[in-house]
Amino acid sequence: MNLDNPYEPEIGSIPEQEELPEDVESAETGTTSVGLTTADGVVIATDRRASLGGRIVSNKNVQKVEQVHDRAVLTLVGSVGGSQSFIRSIRAEANLYEARRGESMSINALATIASNFARGGPFLMINPILGGIDDTGPHVYSIDPLGGLSEDDYVVTGSGMQFALGVLEQEYDPEIDQETGVRIATRAVESASERDTASGNGVTIAEVTDEGVDIHAHEDLAELL
């Protein structure tokens, strides 16, 4: 209470953000996630390996992409707990928007909320890809750990990004159809899996079109190539 003026309303203090532990600051996001637009929608591809520091494989069957909107998906990249909490928050915001307004949130608005959460929330070490389609067409965004938002025809995040980017630079074209987009995204993840120890064990594909979201996993990449 303010003793000088007992009728003045009390205002709480804003807590200062604590410095991150050194091991968190130096951590690397071990995975490969690829997102690209096609003439028909969006393709997101991720590997299926969970590792500890890129050295020990802790799980060989991880789904690293989740639906967060009727026509949008988000990848899990970086801290597992942070990514899961982040996805739950984005999904809740999208559902709340639809309940209040009676319409789906645009992908740009969804991406803006995601970047704001990444910048101001307690989600440590995440670097996801958001992909979706709305009335303005298909969109893919990369969201960096500090909340920076970048939209492009194709984006890659994770420890295998340099290997996957080489494939996309050579093979991507904005006019490709959905089937071709799946093949290119799969080849990009395959290239990363060959050289990046934190990526591997197949691929999970998320396809977003006007018809909705379809997520399917493949242990054998040859099924898609």
C-alpha positions in Angstrom: 0.0 0.0 0.0 1.1 3.6 -0.7 1.4 5.1 2.8 1.5 8.7 1.3 -1.8 8.2 -0.4 -3.9 5.2 0.8 -6.5 5.8 -1.9 -4.1 5.4 -4.8 -4.5 2.0 -6.5 -1.6 -0.3 -6.1 0.2 -1.3 -9.3 2.4 -4.4 -9.3 5.9 -4.3 -10.5 7.0 -5.9 -13.8 9.3 -8.8 -13.1 12.7 -8.6 -14.8 13.5 -11.4 -17.2 16.2 -13.6 -15.8 19.3 -14.4 -17.8 19.3 -17.7 -19.5 21.6 -20.4 -18.2 24.8 -20.8 -20.2 23.9 -24.3 -21.4 20.6 -23.0 -22.8 22.3 -20.1 -24.7 24.7 -22.4 -26.4 22.2 -25.2 -27.2 21.6 -26.0 -30.8 18.3 -27.0 -32.5 18.9 -30.5 -33.7 16.5 -31.3 -36.5 15.6 -30.5 -40.1 12.4 -28.7 -41.0 11.5 -27.6 -44.5 8.5 -25.5 -45.6 7.6 -24.5 -49.1 4.6 -23.1 -51.1 3.2 -24.8 -54.2 0.6 -23.8 -56.8 -1.9 -25.7 -54.7 -0.9 -25.1 -51.1 1.9 -25.7 -48.6 4.2 -28.6 -47.9 6.0 -29.0 -44.6 8.6 -31.8 -44.1 10.5 -32.7 -41.0 12.7 -35.6 -40.0 11.6 -38.0 -37.2 14.6 -38.2 -34.9 14.9 -36.8 -31.4 18.5 -36.5 -30.1 20.3 -35.4 -27.0 22.8 -32.7 -28.1 23.0 -34.3 -31.6 25.0 -37.2 -30.2 22.5 -39.7 -28.8 19.2 -40.8 -30.5 16.5 -40.7 -27.8 13.5 -41.4 -30.1 13.2 -42.6 -33.7 9.5 -41.8 -34.2 8.8 -38.2 -33.3 6.1 -36.2 -35.1 7.6 -32.7 -35.3 4.7 -30.9 -37.0 1.2 -30.3 -35.6 -2.0 -28.8 -36.9 -2.7 -25.4 -35.1 -5.5 -24.1 -37.4 -8.1 -25.5 -39.8 -5.6 -24.7 -42.6 -2.2 -24.2 -40.9 0.5 -26.3 -39.3 3.5 -25.5 -37.0 6.8 -27.5 -36.6 8.5 -28.4 -33.3 12.1 -27.3 -33.5 14.4 -26.9 -30.5 13.4 -27.4 -26.9 10.7 -30.1 -26.8 8.9 -28.7 -23.8 9.0 -25.1 -25.2 7.8 -26.2 -28.6 4.9 -28.2 -27.2 3.8 -25.3 -25.0 4.2 -22.9 -27.9 1.9 -25.1 -30.1 -0.7 -25.3 -27.4 -0.7 -21.5 -27.0 -1.0 -20.8 -30.8 -3.8 -23.4 -31.2 -5.7 -21.9 -28.3 -5.4 -18.4 -29.7 -6.7 -19.6 -33.1 -9.6 -21.3 -31.6 -10.5 -18.3 -29.4 -10.3 -16.0 -32.4 -12.7 -18.2 -34.3 -15.1 -18.5 -31.4 -15.2 -14.8 -30.9 -15.5 -13.7 -34.5 -17.1 -16.7 -36.2 -14.3 -16.9 -38.8 -10.9 -18.4 -39.2 -7.8 -16.3 -38.4 -5.7 -15.3 -41.5 -2.3 -17.0 -41.7 -0.6 -13.6 -41.5 -2.4 -12.8 -38.2 -1.6 -16.3 -36.9 2.1 -15.8 -37.8 2.1 -12.4 -36.1 0.7 -13.8 -32.9 3.3 -16.7 -33.0 6.2 -14.2 -33.4 4.9 -12.1 -30.6 4.7 -15.2 -28.3 8.2 -16.2 -29.3 9.5 -12.8 -28.5 7.7 -12.2 -25.2 6.8 -15.6 -23.9 8.6 -18.3 -21.9 9.3 -20.5 -24.9 13.1 -21.2 -24.8 15.1 -22.3 -27.9 12.4 -22.6 -30.5 12.8 -21.9 -34.2 9.6 -23.2 -35.9 8.1 -23.0 -39.3 4.5 -21.9 -39.7 2.7 -22.9 -43.0 -0.8 -22.4 -44.1 -3.3 -21.2 -46.7 -6.1 -18.6 -46.7 -8.0 -16.4 -49.0 -4.7 -14.6 -50.0 -3.0 -17.9 -51.0 -0.3 -20.2 -49.5 2.2 -18.9 -46.9 5.3 -20.2 -45.1 7.1 -18.3 -42.3 10.2 -18.9 -40.3 10.1 -17.7 -36.7 13.5 -17.3 -35.0 14.1 -17.8 -31.2 13.9 -14.0 -30.6 10.5 -13.6 -32.4 11.7 -12.5 -35.8 9.2 -13.3 -38.5 10.3 -14.1 -42.1 8.0 -15.1 -45.0 9.4 -16.7 -48.2 8.5 -19.2 -50.9 10.6 -21.8 -49.0 12.2 -21.8 -45.5 14.4 -24.2 -43.6 15.3 -24.4 -39.9 17.3 -26.7 -37.7 20.8 -28.1 -37.6 20.5 -29.7 -41.0 19.4 -26.5 -42.8 22.5 -25.9 -44.8 22.2 -29.3 -46.5 18.5 -29.0 -47.1 18.9 -25.4 -48.6 21.2 -26.7 -51.3 18.5 -29.0 -52.6 15.8 -26.3 -52.5 18.0 -23.8 -54.3 18.5 -26.2 -57.2 15.0 -27.7 -57.5 12.4 -25.3 -56.2 10.0 -23.4 -58.5 7.0 -21.4 -57.3 4.7 -23.1 -59.9 5.3 -26.7 -58.8 2.2 -28.8 -57.9 1.7 -30.4 -54.5 3.1 -33.8 -55.5 6.3 -32.3 -56.8 6.5 -30.1 -53.6 6.4 -33.3 -51.5 9.2 -34.9 -53.5 11.4 -31.8 -53.3 10.8 -31.3 -49.5 11.5 -35.0 -49.0 14.8 -34.8 -50.9 15.8 -31.8 -48.8 15.2 -33.7 -45.6 17.0 -36.7 -47.0 20.0 -34.6 -47.9 20.2 -33.2 -44.4 19.8 -36.7 -42.9 22.8 -38.0 -44.8 25.2 -35.5 -43.1 23.5 -34.1 -40.0 23.6 -36.5 -37.0 20.6 -34.9 -35.3 18.3 -35.6 -38.3 17.1 -38.9 -39.7 14.7 -41.9 -39.3 12.4 -41.0 -42.1 10.2 -38.0 -42.7 6.8 -36.5 -41.6 4.9 -34.6 -44.3 2.2 -32.1 -43.6 0.2 -30.9 -46.7 -2.1 -27.9 -46.4 -4.6 -27.2 -49.2 -8.0 -25.7 -49.5 -9.4 -29.1 -48.4 -7.5 -28.9 -45.0 -4.5 -30.5 -43.4 -3.1 -33.9 -44.1 -0.2 -35.2 -42.0 1.5 -38.5 -42.8 4.7 -40.1 -41.7 7.1 -42.3 -43.7 10.0 -44.4 -42.4 11.1 -45.2 -46.0 11.8 -42.0 -48.0 11.7 -44.0 -51.2 7.9 -44.1 -50.9 7.8 -40.3 -51.7 10.7 -40.0 -54.2 
